[in-house]
């Protein structure tokens, strides 16, 4: 089963034109460019130092562009871009989570509420 999937994936990769390959490589790089920041936010427990404006415009831009892409005729879907925006929404969501709910603030609210 896995071997069949690997062979099918390799067949698709080998059939890409140079332009399509560039599109996929760029899309994968952009999709995962937020991973280092998401990882840092998880490790540090906060997303201090990143402006709210940047995060919310970035997230909304990704979300609205993804909505635009998936509302195209299915045969015209641009899969590299759909993958890019979908992955970025997940990673930006992590960064925003730690911006809104830093670990220290969350821990303090839990401690405070448990005293009641």
N, C-alpha and C positions, 0 to 999 in steps of 0.2 A: 504494500500500500504506500509506504513512505517512498520507496524507490520509484514508483510510478509518478508520484507528485514531484519528486526531484527532477525526473526526466522531463516531465511536462513543463516545469519552471525553466529548466535549462533550454528547452526548445523555444520557449517564448523569448528568453533573453537573447538567444542566438539570432532570432529573427528581427530584433529591433534595428531600426535604421540608426545611424550615428546621431541624428537629431532627436529621435525618441530616447535613445540611451542618455543623451545629455539632459533631457527633460526628467527622466527618472532619477538620475544621479543628483541633479539639482533639487528635485522635490524631496528626496530622501534626506539630503543635507539640511534643507530648510525645515523639514518636519521634525528633525531631532536637534535643532539648534537650541531649543529651550531646555533640553535634558540637563545640561550642566547647571543651569539656574535652578531647575526643579530639585535636582539632587542637593545643591547647596542649601536651598530653602528647607528641605527635609532635615538635613544634617544640623543646621543652625536653629531650626525651629521658628524661623521668621523670614520675611522677605523685605526687611528694612533696606533702604537705599534705592529702591525701585519706586518710581513715582506712580501714584494711583492712576494718573492720566495715561501714562504709557501702558500700564497693564490693562485697563478697561478698553482703551481704543484698540489695542492689539487683539484682545479677546473678541470684541465686537466685530472688528474687521474680519477676523478668521471665521466667526460664526455666520455673518451675513454673506460672505463670499462662498462659504460651503453651502448655504441655503440656495444661493444663486446657481451654483454648479449642479446640485442635485435636482433642481427644477428644470434643467434642460432635458431635451429628449434623451432617453436612456442610451440610445445608440451614439449620442454625441458626448457622453460623459468623458471628462478628462481625468482618467484614473490617477495619474501622478499628482494632480492638484487636489483631488478629493482625499487621497491618502495623506498628503501634506497638511491640509487644513484640519482633518480629523485628528491626526496625531498632535498637532500643535494645540488644539483645543484642550486635549487631555493634560498636556504639560503646563500650559498656561493656567489651567484650572488649579493645579497643584501650587503654583507660585501665588496665585490669588488667594487660595485657601490660607496659606501661611502669612499673607499680608493682612487678611481680615482676622484670622484666628491664630496669632502667634502662640507658640507652645507655652511660653511663660504666662501669657494672659489667660489662656485656656486652663492651665494648671491652677492659677490663682482663683479663677471663678469656680472651679470644682472644689478647692479647699474652702473657699468662702461659703459656698452653698452647703457644704457638708456640716458646717458649724451650726446651722439652723436646726 
